[in-house]
C-alpha cells in the first residue's frame, strides 16, 4: 500500500470515528409540542438569571461531572406550588452532550423555565425542557401557561410528519405544523392548545380571542 494513501485512509477513519463518537455523545430530544413539555414538567416558572457558577454534580469526590448553578430571580410560578414556593437556583449539566443549556446570566433577560424537581429539592433543567426567552413567547402561549395548557394534560398530542395522518383515540390532537410549514414550532405550536372537552374528547383551542376558523383534526392537512 502506498504510504501516502495509508496515511490518508487512517486520517479518514480517525475523523469518521470521532464523528460517530460525537453523534453518540450528542444530546438528542424527541420533538414535542410546548403544551406536552409543560405537562411533563414538575416546575414551570418565569424568571431572570442573576448569576452562574460551576459546581460539582454531587458529593462524590470520584465523580468528575460538573453542573452549572444558575441563581435566579423568580417572577411568577405557573406550576410546582405543591413542592416549592420560591426557587432560588436551577441546575443544568455542564456538558452540552448531557443536554446542558446555556442561559444569559445578566439579570435582564427573562425566561420561561421548565424542569424537574429532584429528591433533594434541586431543580434540574436541560435542553429537552421547554425553555424560551419570555419575549419570544406569543400572547397565546403566555395566557395558556396560567391554566389552559394544564387543562389539556389528559390529551395526547401526536406529531404528523406525512399523510395520511389521523387520530387514533378520542383524546388525541394532531400537531400538523411540520406538514403545513415544514417546521415543528409553527403557528399551531405558538397559538393553540389541545383541550379536553366535557365528553372526554380533545380538540385544538386558540388562546385569546376566538378565531373565525379553528384548527381541526384532519387526515389530509
TORKOL-137598 format. One line per 2 residues: number of its first residue (from 0); for each residue x, y negated, z negated of C-alpha. Coordinates in nm, 2 decimals. Each point is the difference from the previous one (the first is absolute). Layout:
// residues N
NUM) X:Y:Z  ...
// end
This chain:
// residues 221
0) 0.00:0.00:0.00  0.12:-0.35:0.09
2) 0.12:-0.17:-0.33  -0.19:-0.32:0.10
4) -0.32:0.19:0.07  0.04:0.18:-0.33
6) 0.04:-0.33:-0.19  -0.31:-0.14:0.17
8) -0.20:0.31:-0.07  0.10:-0.01:-0.37
10) -0.09:-0.37:-0.02  -0.34:0.06:0.15
12) -0.07:0.29:-0.23  0.10:-0.21:-0.30
14) -0.23:-0.28:0.10  -0.28:0.24:0.06
16) 0.05:0.16:-0.34  0.01:-0.34:-0.17
18) -0.32:-0.11:0.19  -0.18:0.32:-0.11
20) 0.11:-0.06:-0.35  -0.14:-0.36:0.02
22) -0.33:0.13:0.12  -0.01:0.26:-0.28
24) 0.08:-0.25:-0.26  -0.23:-0.28:0.14
26) -0.31:-0.10:-0.19  -0.32:0.12:0.18
28) -0.35:-0.12:-0.08  -0.32:0.14:0.15
30) -0.22:-0.27:0.16  -0.29:-0.10:-0.23
32) -0.27:-0.27:0.01  0.06:-0.27:-0.26
34) -0.32:0.11:-0.19  0.14:0.35:-0.03
36) 0.32:-0.13:-0.14  -0.18:-0.21:-0.25
38) -0.22:0.30:-0.11  0.31:0.22:-0.04
40) 0.18:-0.25:-0.21  -0.02:-0.02:-0.38
42) 0.08:-0.37:-0.01  -0.09:-0.29:0.23
44) 0.12:-0.35:-0.09  0.08:-0.34:0.14
46) 0.34:-0.12:-0.12  0.31:-0.21:0.06
48) 0.35:0.15:-0.02  0.21:-0.19:-0.25
50) 0.32:0.19:0.01  0.16:0.33:0.08
52) 0.29:0.22:-0.14  0.13:0.35:0.06
54) -0.06:0.24:-0.29  0.06:0.38:-0.06
56) -0.29:0.21:0.12  -0.01:0.18:-0.34
58) 0.19:0.06:-0.32  0.20:0.30:0.14
60) 0.36:-0.12:0.04  0.06:0.27:0.26
62) -0.27:-0.14:0.23  0.15:-0.25:0.23
64) -0.32:-0.12:0.16  -0.09:-0.36:-0.05
66) -0.32:-0.20:-0.01  -0.07:-0.37:0.07
68) -0.19:-0.16:-0.28  -0.21:-0.29:0.11
70) -0.11:-0.24:-0.26  -0.34:-0.14:0.10
72) -0.26:-0.26:-0.10  -0.34:0.17:0.02
74) -0.26:-0.23:0.14  -0.30:0.24:0.02
76) -0.07:0.37:-0.05  -0.25:0.17:0.22
78) 0.05:0.36:-0.12  0.18:0.17:-0.29
80) -0.17:-0.18:-0.29  -0.06:0.32:-0.19
82) 0.38:0.08:-0.02  0.17:-0.34:0.01
84) -0.10:-0.35:-0.10  0.29:-0.20:0.12
86) 0.29:0.11:0.23  0.34:-0.16:-0.05
88) 0.22:0.23:0.20  -0.04:0.23:0.30
90) 0.26:0.25:0.12  0.10:0.13:0.35
92) 0.28:0.24:0.11  0.32:-0.18:0.08
94) 0.05:0.21:0.32  -0.22:-0.07:0.30
96) 0.03:0.37:0.08  -0.21:0.07:-0.32
98) -0.26:-0.26:0.12  0.14:-0.29:-0.21
100) -0.15:-0.33:0.10  0.17:-0.34:0.02
102) -0.20:-0.30:-0.13  0.08:-0.37:-0.01
104) 0.09:-0.08:-0.36  -0.03:-0.38:0.02
106) -0.30:-0.06:-0.23  -0.18:-0.16:0.30
108) -0.14:0.27:0.23  -0.31:0.18:-0.13
110) -0.05:0.37:0.08  -0.28:0.25:-0.02
112) 0.17:0.29:-0.18  -0.14:0.35:-0.03
114) 0.17:0.29:-0.17  -0.01:0.28:-0.25
116) 0.03:0.00:-0.38  0.25:0.25:-0.14
118) -0.03:0.19:-0.32  0.23:-0.25:-0.18
120) -0.22:-0.29:0.11  0.24:-0.13:0.28
122) -0.16:-0.11:0.32  0.16:0.16:0.31
124) -0.04:-0.16:0.35  0.14:0.12:0.33
126) -0.03:-0.04:0.38  -0.29:0.24:0.02
128) -0.21:-0.22:-0.23  -0.21:-0.29:0.14
130) 0.23:-0.30:-0.07  -0.06:-0.32:0.19
132) 0.07:-0.37:-0.03  -0.32:-0.15:-0.14
134) -0.02:-0.26:0.27  0.01:0.28:0.27
136) -0.33:0.15:-0.12  -0.32:-0.10:0.17
138) -0.29:-0.16:-0.20  -0.19:0.33:0.04
140) 0.29:0.20:-0.15  0.03:-0.24:-0.29
142) -0.38:0.02:-0.07  0.00:0.38:0.03
144) 0.27:0.03:-0.27  -0.25:-0.11:-0.27
146) -0.24:0.29:0.05  -0.08:0.09:0.36
148) 0.30:0.23:0.06  -0.06:0.19:-0.32
150) -0.37:0.05:0.08  0.12:0.21:0.30
152) 0.26:0.21:-0.18  -0.24:0.30:0.03
154) 0.01:-0.04:0.38  0.25:0.16:0.24
156) 0.17:-0.22:0.26  0.13:0.20:0.29
158) 0.25:-0.14:0.26  -0.09:0.04:0.36
160) 0.29:0.03:0.24  -0.17:0.15:0.30
162) -0.35:0.06:0.14  -0.22:0.18:-0.06
164) -0.01:-0.11:-0.37  -0.30:0.06:-0.21
166) -0.10:0.02:-0.37  -0.01:0.35:-0.16
168) -0.16:-0.09:-0.33  -0.27:-0.25:-0.09
170) 0.23:-0.19:-0.24  0.26:-0.07:0.28
172) 0.10:-0.31:0.18  0.21:0.00:0.32
174) 0.29:-0.24:0.01  0.04:-0.09:0.37
176) 0.25:-0.29:0.00  0.26:0.22:0.17
178) -0.24:0.09:0.28  -0.12:-0.35:0.06
180) 0.31:-0.22:-0.07  0.28:0.26:0.01
182) 0.10:-0.11:-0.35  -0.11:0.14:-0.34
184) -0.05:-0.32:-0.19  -0.24:-0.17:0.24
186) -0.33:-0.17:-0.03  -0.18:0.29:-0.18
188) 0.28:0.03:-0.26  0.00:-0.37:-0.07
190) -0.37:-0.07:-0.01  -0.20:0.32:-0.08
192) -0.05:0.22:-0.30  -0.16:0.35:0.01
194) -0.29:-0.01:-0.25  -0.21:0.28:-0.14
196) -0.37:-0.05:0.05  -0.28:0.10:-0.24
198) -0.06:0.32:0.20  0.36:0.11:-0.04
200) 0.11:-0.08:0.35  0.28:-0.25:0.08
202) 0.02:-0.27:0.26  0.22:-0.30:0.08
204) -0.09:-0.34:-0.16  0.16:-0.33:0.07
206) 0.09:-0.22:-0.30  -0.12:-0.35:0.00
208) -0.29:-0.11:0.23  -0.17:0.29:0.17
210) 0.10:0.02:0.37  -0.25:0.01:0.28
212) 0.12:0.35:0.08  0.15:0.25:-0.24
214) 0.26:0.26:0.07  -0.16:0.34:0.04
216) 0.14:0.35:0.00  0.04:0.12:0.36
218) 0.12:0.29:0.20  0.14:-0.22:0.29
220) 0.11:-0.34:-0.12
// end
